[in-house]
């Protein structure tokens, strides 16, 4: 055997050069030799042996010529290639292999097949016959990489047109998460010679800047398993990645779990944004196995990703549910590697198994933006929107077509659509950092009323809820508005009272100033603006108590009350200083940032009296008085209850007309002028419909209610009770509603009488404290039905449902019979065993 021994002293280091060196083809080792062997004695080398130090200072790599084209050279970069050679990595130089990579080229495609330890003996079994290598390791190769062209571009940059595939349990660590953990742990990723998942990237114009990346589960899995099957990333900002570092020979192989990146650019989850650095294989030579396949960084300044529970297939129209999409936008145009707008569209089509089979398309939008342009992933505002706008548009990512709104259109699609209901959240406290916007007050993706699907069924019209109860409070430093029945675009307005952005058509809101103090907002009128602010502060200690102050924005007036008394000011207050849609581009973002600054207020958080003081006008102050039950009565009128204590005193303009009044409670109403009347208790008059009712027929008792007193009743309970002679009364149904003074109300009470003949009934109205306010006696003569209950059921149940019900009963009977005979057989056998 002829040895071509070439001593070579290399520069320091094991890994690929930094970005400053640009080319990938100049790695260096901590001292070592390149030795070549001519095993067939034809004068050309067949094996190149490289002394290396990728894990220890005794590591060796044997490279076997698979293309009969190995060159004699003192430099391994010239002697070897990644096209048709087999690389055998010998950890600690003990003559065994801990990793074998076989490269092969077919046409313009090059494949790297990795062989690792499958039988857990710490090495990869193989046999060398000259320059030929035969793999003896049992099982299948767990990993393969395929590239279009060479692994690098002509200028030395990485070629991103590469696809990785894996067979068997595997860790794909993507964007800081092990996305394959569920499938591997659940036994769906099986080493059987067929790929289970793949990770692919595309650089269509070969400029070293990838356009897309996509991860796909490709092995079959049960449809009910709710784990991601496809993730894809789009580099819309044409962000140029750094060149690989810390790699071992081949530009995707490393022993590190996380690649180092330029700290000036890396602002994402510890490792920068996606497309900051290349994907890589983290290998443990000590264990002779792959630790993980990683594509690190999250999120991106300009781009988007999708994360769906569905499979994506080539040449198909794919359905992307769940996160379709997560878009990031550089509204500031500052190219600082941090977005100022994040949009998350959580979408499910009708009857999706992963959305509890809700019958309508459902999407939930998280629209967060950084208006102050604070450093990092900071967010100031968020709109949470819920609707059932079906996505029929098509979008493309990599070589896949799916239902989706394009990245460019997504902001405008959100702001131009109408939404069923909405929340709006504003940061009023310390800076908040998150890579996915503001999570607080999610309008749909939350546990409510016993289920995470309750609100989705509400949006689809399948259940009735008072969703105001879903947003009772906020965390300290946050302010939120909610609109339970928006039915419009999500517009914002700037209040001249508290100088804050608010959601138009909001019905209420909360500003949690700190742990002890908060402002509750309410919209009591018929307009789109919040018109009541109630400040409370809880004082703890030896004597715990609560401070309460209230400011009502009334037609032509402001009404303030606190523990000292009340203050009524005649003033015209604009509904808003400006109104706007959330920003979708740089110009809108910049304009929105300028307007609040121009209209900044100087009031301290929670100082409602200072908010009142911003407006001038005739004022009446009444010490020793309290206000309750304020409500608008029209666009130009309002009313409230005024309680005057024995020692009350008034000063200023007598707007209400309290001079000469005695202490006590008064109903005060304004409809162009003030009218004051002594408060009278509720006086409820009830009138029920007297239509002819029929046995077994669903009917409705219509009850008209009128509160002729001057005091409102909030939360009144209307109950319908019916009985036949000689029987105990039965509460048939009840409803809860507000009975406002002077405002007629109606309520429908369902009843299906099961017996013909005489019935006595009554409608009872009780206050929230249980006190009876009204009791209206009724009499009904129920007509006999012409059909049996079975006829009624048959008439009301569709034939298909009746057939299914009948078949279900038959199946249950068969199952019951089988269980009976099985138990009988077991009993007989047991008795026989006892007798023997």
Secondary structure, DSSP 8 states (H G I E B T S, - for coil): -EEEEE-----S-SS---GGG--SS----SS--EEEEETT-SSS-SEEEEEE-SSSTTEEEEEE-SSS-----SSHHHH--SSS-EEEEEGGGSS--SEEEEEEEETTEEEEEEE--SSSSSS--EEEETTEEEE--SS---EEEEEES-SB-TTS-B---EEEEE-SS--EEETTEETTHHHHHTT-S--SSS--EEEEEE-TT-SS---EEEEEE-S---TT--S--EEEEE-TT--------S--SSTTEES-SS----TTT--SSSS-STTSS--EEEEETTTTEEEEEEE-----SSEEEEEESS---TTSEE---EEEEEEEE-TT---SS--SEEEEEEEE-TT-GGGTT-SS-EEEEEEEE-SS--SSSB--EEEEEEE------EEEETTEEEE---HHHHHHHHHHS-BSEEEEEEE-SS--B-TT---TT-SSSS-BTTBSSHHHHHHTTSS---GGGG-----TTEEEEEETT--B--EEEE-TTT--EEETT--EEEEE-SSSEEEEEE--SSSSS--EEEEEEEE-SSS-EEEEEEEEEETTEEEEE-SSEEEEEE----S-SEEEE---SHHHHHHHHHHHHHT-----TT-HHHHHHTS-S-EEEEEEEEEEEEEEEETTEEEEEEEEEEEEEEEE--SS--TT--SEEEEEEESSSEEEEE-----EEEEE-----BTT--EEEEEEEEE-SSS-EEEEEEEEEEE-TTS--EEEEEEEEEE-BT--EEEEEEE---S-EEEEEEEEEE-TTS-EEEEEEEEEEEB--SS-HHHHHHHHS-HHHHHHHHHHHHHHHHHHHHHHHHHHHHHHHHHHHHH-
